[in-house]
Amino acid sequence: MHNTFIATTFDWDHRNPKDWQRFLNRVLRKFRIKAKLTPPQPGMANVEIRMNLFHLLEQTVVHNVPGDVVELGCNAGESTIVMRIILNTLASGKQLHAYDSFEGLPKLQETDHRDEVYSEGDMAVDDHVLIKNFDSLGLKLPHIHKGWFEDTIPEELPEQICFALIDCDLYEGTKHVLPHVYERMPAGAIGMIAVYYDEKLLPRKGLEGGYRSPGVKRAVDEFFADKPETVGMLYANENACGYFRKL
Ligand SMILES: C[S@@+](CC[C@H](N)C(=O)[O-])C[C@H]1O[C@@H](n2cnc3c(N)ncnc32)[C@H](O)[C@@H]1O
């Protein structure tokens, strides 16, 4: 199947400078300053992250890994839409489940607080925005599980999971959902972990905020310390993500 829809859905195409940026770029060139302005990453992630999502989810469907598809932290549904289009195109009967508080991040516990990356309520978006985004593209809605992960997980998880996008941003949320998702995965299932960033593998000076969510890496590394799987890091320009394949 084609994955060009990733570039045309929302505003995820190559980030061409806007008119005002082109103007300033000409000024910079005139003064021989080697710098170029381009638009920032649109929405919750960049196009490279969506491409990684495409390849990981597609694998589990094409290889007939049993189970449904879940997203822990769906926000306005941008990544959920990518997943829905992949499932539709492959005529897969797998169910798509999307979980979020729709109130943003919970009150931060000590360890997340110390990281100084996020605050309570960050990324709050109403579930109606997700519904509107799906409707505007004529896509079937996922099963929406509104509430704190601590209340919905594991009770509202499907019995078997072939693919999980874990996008919780915080140590506590990741630590809570990971064991429940993992135990429902058959061999071959894939877990993609958003903002899993290892600065030893890819040193990036000045990488800030949600591009480096240290709590996510801590929770994931702690969990896999005594597991047979390894977590790989996938390149995604200024973003990054991790993934594991259940053995
Ligand atoms: C980075 S956003 C998800 C982005 C989305 N996956 C995408 O790529 O477009 C993280 C989401 O996780 C949700 N979240 C984080 N911790 C949560 C918790 N403990 N319970 C419920 N939702 C939570 C937030 O509300 C937020 O919408």
The ligand as a Gaussian input file, in Angstrom:
#p B3LYP/6-31G(d) Opt

LIG

0 1
 C        1.572000      13.347000      23.179000
 S       -0.136000      13.180000      23.429000
 C       -0.609000      11.907000      22.326000
 C       -0.381000      12.269000      20.890000
 C       -0.961000      11.332000      19.883000
 N       -0.606000       9.935000      20.137000
 C       -0.456000      11.726000      18.506000
 O        0.618000      11.238000      18.098000
 O       -1.101000      12.543000      17.846000
 C       -0.225000      12.353000      24.990000
 C       -1.633000      12.167000      25.472000
 O       -1.620000      11.295000      26.606000
 C       -2.665000      11.665000      27.467000
 N       -2.327000      11.166000      28.822000
 C       -1.127000      11.209000      29.438000
 N       -1.187000      10.629000      30.651000
 C       -2.454000      10.179000      30.810000
 C       -3.138000       9.448000      31.826000
 N       -2.520000       9.084000      32.962000
 N       -4.432000       9.109000      31.626000
 C       -5.060000       9.474000      30.478000
 N       -4.477000      10.165000      29.477000
 C       -3.181000      10.513000      29.624000
 C       -2.733000      13.183000      27.383000
 O       -4.021000      13.656000      27.664000
 C       -2.318000      13.456000      25.933000
 O       -3.422000      13.713000      25.110000

